[in-house]
Amino acid sequence: MSALLTSASGLPVGRGQQPGKPPPYYLLYSLDTQLGGPPFADMNDDVTFVYQVTCVSGPDPARPNSAGSADQGEWMADKAREAILGRDPATGLWLYPITVPGAKVTARRLDVEAGATSDPGDAIMSYVLRPAISLTST
């Protein structure tokens, strides 16, 4: 998922922590995993992984007194949605494939889209969405 976001947006992604660069960047967290039936390793099961993608917009270091903006946060959320849900209109294929050895992606959807919040104290604005990726064993 982090490679997918980086490829689609060109922005850094931190897995559970700041990526070591100033905003804008994404924070990625693995949340709930839902199994249906036997363990996924049994080769007869499906699994759904839910991630939280936090889009972090921040001040421009080249502009004193600047702050993160709603426009930048929404642009980042648009890029994340395109990366996760986007399809080629001509072929119907995913714009950004997810390859998992021994599994096939059967569905991608937004589980929750919480939207934007701001923190005036540090001039950061964030936007949260939670995509769900469903797989079946092959």
C-alpha angles and dihedrals in degrees: 000000000000092000089049092054094045092049094049098043108023088227127122120260125208117203103222093332143053109289093231094258130095119260141312095076142119128248114208125199129178108225131171123001116202120200125191113202128333124010113294090244089066088079091230102083146085128224134191121206119199119202132186115223113194114192108208117200116186146171121298106246089212092058117062115223093015121140140194112282136219089229093057092045091050091047089052091049089050090052091048092050090048091050094049103033106020120121133187105252092215099049105019089229122137113269089220112031122212112216118198117173111239094011142080124215106238101175144008122193143148110261094186135355106196096176132212134339130176135214109202091188094070099021092242127137121193135192122199131206130165117210123192121212118196122202137183126200118253 
